[in-house]
Amino acid sequence: QVELVESGGGLAQAGGSLRLSCAASGIYVGSSLMGWYRQTPGDLRELVATLDSDGSTNYGESVKGRFTISRDGARNTVYLRMDSLKPEDTAVYYCNALNTYWGRGIQVTVSS
């Protein structure tokens, strides 16, 4: 019943920007803990950002100051705006809800 669908990934140049979207169904993002994680082959899935129902946010140290998580309750969608991109940001990015549900992931590739 719960479905998370990521979009907005693709290619970007170092120093550029990209915005990811996570369209949710079966849950309301305005009252749910939501998050973004990323993973490269052979590595553990890494926290990027979380957004709780009270509006509090948490960011991984490597993205703090560059990435911003937000939501639009009317669209039931969570966003991740990524600025000042670096090649090391290259990964598959996953949307997460309630520490339980996962999207299928979307590729982000940053070239130098």
N, C-alpha and C positions, 0 to 999 in steps of 0.2 A: 504494500500500500504506500509506503514511504518511498519517494523517488527524488533523487538529487541529480540534476543534469547541469554539467559545467559547459560553458561556452566562452569564447573570446580569446582563447589561446592562439598560439602561432609563433611567428618570427618577430623579433625586435632587435634593434641594434643597441649595443652598449650605450648607456646614457639615455636611452629612450624610455617610453612608457607603454603600459599595456593594462587593460582592465578585464578581469575575469568576472563572469557572472555564474551564480549557482541558483537555478530555478528549482524551487522545492514544491512538492505536492505530498499530501498526506500528513503534513505538519505545518504549523504556523511559525515562521522564522522569528516573528516578533516576541514569542514567548518561549523560544527554545535556544539552548546553547548551540551556537554555530561556530564552525572553524574552517580554516584552510590549512592543509598539510602538503608537503612535497616530498618526492622520493626520486632518487637516481638509482640505477642498477647496482645491486650489491650493498646498498646503504639502507639503514632504518628510515622509516617514515619520520620526517622532521616537522615539528610545529612551526607554522608560519604566523598565524594569527587566530585569535578567538574573539567572539563577541557574545556576551551573555545576555540574558533577557532583561537585566537591569541596565544595559548599555555599557557595562564595563568591557574593556578590551585588554588583550594581552598579545604581545608580539615576540617572536623570536629575536634574539640579539642581532643576528645577521641581517635582519630586514627592518629593524626599528629605525624610524625616521624616514624610511623610503616607501614602505607599504602602508596602506590604510584599508581596514575592513569596515564595511558599512552594510546597511540593509534598507530595503524598501518594503514595508509591510503591505502596501497596496498591491505590489507585484509579487509578494511572497518570494523575494529574491535577495540573496546575499552577494555582495560585490567584494572584490579585492583589487584595489588600484595599486599598481606597481610603478613606481617612478625610479629614476636613476638606476636603471637595470644594469646588472653586471653579468658577465658570462657564467659565473658560478650560480646564478639564479636559474640556470637551465635545469629543468626537472619536469616530471609529471606532477601536476597540482591536483589535489583531491579536495572536494568539498565534504565536510563532515557535519553531522547533526547529532546532538545528544550523546556524543562519544560512542555512538552505536551504528549510525547509518553512514554509508559512503557513496559518493558518486563514482563513476567509472574512471575519472581522471581525465586531464587534458594536458597536452604537451605544450610547454613553453620553452622556446629556444632563443637564447640571446647570443648574438654574434659580435665579435670584435672587429 
